[in-house]
């Protein structure tokens, strides 16, 4: 069984930075797309950024210029560096990976940005 474990959430003031990490463990042969989603209270889960196995990245408009997604294929780890955080970035952040051809989700980590 594959597990994704996130870390790095917390409380930060507007303008601050946080770095989220997501580590995959278990019987892993291949990880294709890795992505970060987020879900704010009362809203649907939305894609924040993704990175392909080849390193191609894509960001939601709200994340462009402030967030950077990266991956370490040797360690099966993904990270999201978030800078210049805004109160509207407050949400539960979920990591998502396609591992061995199947989708997996992390448990979510809370990010709260105070004004």
KENULUM-97838 format. One line per 4 residues: number of its first residue (from 0); for each residue x, y, z of C-alpha. Coordinates in nm, 3 decimals, always signed. Layout:
// residues N
NUM	X Y Z ~ ...
// end
This chain:
// residues 115
0	+0.000 +0.000 +0.000 ~ +0.119 +0.350 -0.081 ~ +0.094 +0.635 +0.167 ~ +0.144 +1.007 +0.124
4	+0.239 +1.207 +0.430 ~ +0.236 +1.585 +0.429 ~ +0.416 +1.824 +0.659 ~ +0.493 +2.192 +0.690
8	+0.156 +2.357 +0.738 ~ +0.088 +2.611 +1.008 ~ -0.001 +2.968 +1.094 ~ +0.179 +3.255 +0.926
12	+0.124 +3.626 +0.886 ~ +0.037 +3.776 +0.552 ~ +0.351 +3.826 +0.347 ~ +0.523 +3.533 +0.510
16	+0.638 +3.201 +0.369 ~ +0.577 +2.833 +0.428 ~ +0.720 +2.520 +0.273 ~ +0.502 +2.212 +0.242
20	+0.643 +1.866 +0.184 ~ +0.483 +1.540 +0.082 ~ +0.662 +1.208 +0.107 ~ +0.542 +0.891 -0.061
24	+0.619 +0.553 +0.092 ~ +0.534 +0.192 +0.026 ~ +0.574 -0.029 -0.277 ~ +0.661 +0.232 -0.538
28	+0.777 +0.160 -0.891 ~ +0.678 +0.480 -1.066 ~ +0.541 +0.822 -0.977 ~ +0.398 +1.019 -1.263
32	+0.225 +1.349 -1.189 ~ +0.259 +1.512 -0.849 ~ +0.030 +1.797 -0.750 ~ -0.090 +2.018 -0.468
36	-0.459 +2.092 -0.422 ~ -0.623 +2.310 -0.164 ~ -0.968 +2.342 -0.016 ~ -1.083 +2.654 +0.164
40	-1.382 +2.645 +0.400 ~ -1.706 +2.625 +0.207 ~ -1.530 +2.591 -0.127 ~ -1.446 +2.309 -0.363
44	-1.103 +2.153 -0.374 ~ -0.894 +2.325 -0.639 ~ -0.566 +2.253 -0.811 ~ -0.282 +2.477 -0.701
48	+0.011 +2.338 -0.897 ~ +0.138 +2.022 -1.058 ~ +0.468 +1.883 -1.179 ~ +0.513 +1.599 -1.425
52	+0.772 +1.325 -1.407 ~ +0.973 +1.520 -1.661 ~ +0.970 +1.833 -1.449 ~ +0.710 +2.035 -1.637
56	+0.518 +2.258 -1.399 ~ +0.186 +2.437 -1.412 ~ +0.028 +2.675 -1.163 ~ -0.313 +2.813 -1.088
60	-0.333 +3.185 -1.159 ~ -0.356 +3.253 -0.787 ~ -0.024 +3.074 -0.731 ~ +0.180 +3.208 -1.020
64	+0.480 +3.411 -0.912 ~ +0.440 +3.318 -0.546 ~ +0.445 +2.937 -0.526 ~ +0.707 +2.696 -0.654
68	+0.649 +2.324 -0.684 ~ +0.941 +2.082 -0.694 ~ +1.010 +1.710 -0.668 ~ +1.291 +1.477 -0.574
72	+1.241 +1.159 -0.772 ~ +1.511 +0.971 -0.586 ~ +1.340 +1.029 -0.253 ~ +0.976 +1.029 -0.375
76	+0.923 +1.371 -0.222 ~ +0.737 +1.675 -0.347 ~ +0.754 +2.026 -0.203 ~ +0.561 +2.348 -0.238
80	+0.741 +2.670 -0.148 ~ +0.485 +2.939 -0.079 ~ +0.598 +3.301 -0.057 ~ +0.413 +3.626 -0.006
84	+0.120 +3.441 +0.146 ~ -0.218 +3.608 +0.157 ~ -0.520 +3.550 +0.383 ~ -0.704 +3.401 +0.085
88	-0.442 +3.124 +0.074 ~ -0.589 +2.989 +0.396 ~ -0.700 +2.633 +0.326 ~ -0.627 +2.268 +0.381
92	-0.355 +2.168 +0.136 ~ -0.355 +1.816 -0.006 ~ -0.082 +1.642 -0.196 ~ -0.173 +1.415 -0.483
96	+0.042 +1.167 -0.672 ~ -0.013 +0.912 -0.943 ~ +0.182 +0.616 -0.812 ~ +0.215 +0.296 -1.011
100	-0.068 +0.424 -1.229 ~ -0.312 +0.488 -0.943 ~ -0.409 +0.816 -0.772 ~ -0.328 +0.876 -0.406
104	-0.405 +1.161 -0.171 ~ -0.238 +1.283 +0.143 ~ -0.434 +1.351 +0.460 ~ -0.411 +1.728 +0.423
108	-0.227 +1.996 +0.616 ~ -0.378 +2.321 +0.738 ~ -0.233 +2.652 +0.623 ~ -0.368 +2.962 +0.794
112	-0.261 +3.311 +0.689 ~ -0.351 +3.592 +0.923 ~ -0.396 +3.950 +0.807
// end
